[in-house]
Amino acid sequence: MVDDTGWQGPGEGGLSLSGKQWGRPGDTWGFAGVLNGISSVHEAFFNAGGLGIVIGDGKLPHPGLEQIIETYYRLPLAKDFWFSPDYQFIANPAYNRDRGPVSVIAARLHAEF
């Protein structure tokens, strides 16, 4: 059995601030928070051994809200080329209170041609 991600609200929010405020107009700092829930149908599906695109490990005995906080800083390296370090903190990953928390550190390179 395979299903989509199983995501079901409840909400998210974030902000993005231009570096103009601290004298670096090409920079951007961002912050976001997300609360993901799971429907009772998806909960039963995953607890019965179902697999999703990104979740499913055979059981979901203690479902809970997936809670994510993310921050990033984008800075230009050259015209049309940016670097962004990124950090995410995830509590109850894949809606499972038996997992995590997880810290994810990443870096992005963005180029426009």
Helices and strands as residue ranges (DSSP letters): E 2-3, E 7-18, G 19-22, E 28-38, H 40-47, E 51-52, E 66-78, E 81-91, G 93-95, E 102-111
